[in-house]
Amino acid sequence: MSIEECPEYPEYAERVLEVAELIPAGRVMTYGDVAEWLGEGGPRQVGRAMALYGGAVPWWRVVRADGRLLPGAEQRALGHYREEGTPLRDAARAAGDHLPRIDMRRARWDGGDGSGGGSGGGGPGARAMAHR
């Protein structure tokens, strides 16, 4: 189901979900990246929108800045990351949960054409300004 089929979403949440749908398979944006892309709100507002309405979009592509998997959905997200080839880092030996983390340096998407890793090219905020 696409967001266009769900007109009951609040306007801000709808815009957050639209950004989530743009993120290519195998890539991620942080909650803060999405807020910066939109030019409003912050990581908490994006997180709330994703928590309440994100089930209809690839929610696993909007992540914490530290690369840790979403608490309570770790195994589901990990399945998506492995299926899509999202770059992961092995868990630290001291990590009690032994779950990998997203390799943010390689997986982070800057809103460009999908080539290359990192947030070069000015980052999501620069792209947001170009898309307005």
VENGIRA-V462147 format. One record per pair of residues at least 24 apart in sequence whose C-alpha atoms are under 10 Angstrom apart, sorted by the first residue. I is the first residue (numbers start at 0). J is the second residue. D is the distance in Angstrom with one decimal. If there is no record, write none. Layout:
<<I:J:D> <I:J:D>>
This chain:
<<0:54:9.6> <0:55:6.1> <0:56:7.9> <1:55:6.6> <1:56:7.1> <2:52:9.6> <2:53:9.7> <2:55:7.0> <2:56:7.7> <4:55:9.9> <5:52:9.8> <5:55:9.0> <8:48:9.3> <8:51:9.6> <8:52:7.5> <9:48:8.9> <9:52:9.4> <11:37:9.1> <11:39:9.0> <11:40:8.7> <11:44:8.9> <11:45:8.7> <11:48:7.8> <12:44:8.7> <12:45:7.6> <12:46:9.8> <12:47:8.6> <12:48:5.0> <12:49:7.5> <12:51:8.7> <12:52:7.1> <12:53:8.6> <13:48:8.4> <13:49:9.8> <13:52:8.5> <13:53:9.5> <14:45:9.7> <14:48:9.5> <15:44:9.3> <15:45:6.5> <15:46:9.3> <15:48:7.0> <15:49:7.5> <15:52:9.5> <15:53:8.8> <15:61:9.7> <16:45:9.1> <16:48:8.0> <16:49:7.3> <16:52:7.9> <16:53:6.6> <16:54:9.5> <16:55:8.3> <16:56:6.5> <16:57:8.7> <16:58:8.5> <16:61:9.7> <17:56:8.4> <18:56:9.6> <18:61:9.2> <18:110:9.2> <19:49:9.0> <19:53:8.5> <19:56:6.6> <19:57:6.4> <19:58:6.9> <19:59:9.0> <19:60:6.8> <19:61:6.6> <20:55:9.4> <20:56:6.0> <20:57:6.4> <20:58:8.6> <20:60:8.8> <20:61:9.8> <21:56:9.8> <21:57:9.4> <21:60:9.7> <21:110:8.1> <22:57:8.4> <22:60:6.8> <22:61:8.5> <22:107:9.6> <22:108:7.1> <22:109:9.1> <22:110:7.4> <22:111:9.6> <22:113:8.7> <23:57:9.6> <23:60:8.4> <23:83:9.3> <23:108:8.0> <23:110:9.1> <23:111:10.0> <23:112:9.2> <23:113:6.9> <24:57:8.8> <24:59:9.9> <24:60:7.9> <24:79:9.1> <24:80:8.5> <24:82:9.1> <24:83:5.6> <24:84:7.9> <24:85:7.5> <24:106:9.9> <24:113:9.4> <25:59:10.0> <25:60:7.9> <25:79:8.7> <25:80:6.6> <25:81:8.5> <25:82:8.4> <25:83:4.8> <25:84:5.2> <25:85:4.0> <25:86:7.2> <25:105:9.8> <25:106:6.9> <25:107:9.2> <25:108:9.3> <25:113:9.7> <26:59:9.7> <26:60:6.5> <26:61:9.1> <26:80:8.8> <26:83:8.5> <26:84:8.6> <26:85:6.0> <26:86:8.1> <26:101:9.6> <26:102:9.9> <26:103:9.1> <26:105:8.3> <26:106:4.8> <26:107:5.8> <26:108:5.6> <26:109:9.4> <26:113:8.2> <26:116:8.6> <26:117:10.0> <27:57:10.0> <27:58:9.7> <27:59:7.9> <27:60:4.5> <27:61:5.7> <27:62:6.7> <27:63:9.6> <27:64:9.9> <27:66:9.5> <27:80:9.8> <27:85:8.2> <27:86:9.7> <27:101:8.7> <27:102:9.7> <27:103:7.9> <27:105:9.4> <27:106:5.8> <27:107:4.9> <27:108:5.5> <27:109:8.8> <27:110:9.9> <28:59:9.6> <28:60:6.3> <28:61:5.1> <28:62:6.2> <28:63:8.5> <28:64:8.3> <28:103:8.8> <28:106:8.3> <28:107:5.6> <28:108:5.7> <28:109:7.5> <28:110:8.7> <28:118:9.5> <28:123:8.8> <29:60:8.2> <29:61:5.4> <29:62:4.7> <29:63:5.5> <29:64:5.4> <29:65:8.9> <29:66:8.6> <29:103:9.1> <29:107:7.8> <29:108:9.0> <30:60:9.8> <30:61:6.0> <30:62:6.0> <30:63:6.4> <30:64:7.4> <31:61:9.3> <31:62:9.1> <31:63:8.5> <31:64:7.7> <31:123:9.4> <32:61:8.8> <32:62:9.5> <32:63:10.0> <32:64:8.9> <32:107:9.4> <32:108:9.0> <32:109:8.3> <32:110:9.6> <32:118:9.6> <32:122:8.1> <32:123:5.9> <32:124:7.5> <33:61:7.9> <33:62:9.8> <33:109:9.9> <33:110:9.8> <33:123:7.5> <33:124:8.8> <33:127:9.5> <34:123:9.0> <34:124:8.6> <34:127:9.8> <35:122:8.9> <35:123:6.2> <35:124:5.0> <35:125:8.8> <35:126:9.4> <35:127:7.5> <35:128:9.6> <36:109:9.2> <36:110:8.4> <36:122:8.6> <36:123:5.0> <36:124:4.9> <36:125:7.8> <36:126:6.9> <36:127:4.7> <36:128:7.9> <36:130:9.2> <37:123:8.8> <37:124:7.8> <37:126:9.7> <37:127:6.4> <37:128:8.9> <37:130:9.7> <37:131:9.5> <38:123:9.5> <38:124:7.1> <38:125:9.9> <38:127:7.1> <38:128:8.1> <38:131:9.9> <60:85:9.3> <60:106:9.6> <60:107:9.3> <60:108:9.6> <61:107:9.8> <62:101:8.8> <62:103:9.5> <62:107:9.6> <63:101:9.3> <63:103:9.5> <64:101:9.4> <64:103:7.6> <64:107:9.5> <65:100:8.1> <65:101:8.1> <65:102:9.0> <65:103:7.5> <66:99:8.8> <66:100:5.1> <66:101:4.5> <66:102:6.5> <66:103:6.0> <66:104:9.6> <66:106:9.5> <66:107:9.7> <67:98:8.4> <67:99:7.7> <67:100:5.0> <67:101:6.5> <67:102:9.4> <67:103:9.7> <68:98:8.0> <68:99:7.9> <68:100:6.3> <68:101:7.4> <73:98:8.0> <73:99:9.6> <73:100:10.0> <74:98:8.9> <77:101:9.3> <86:116:9.9>>
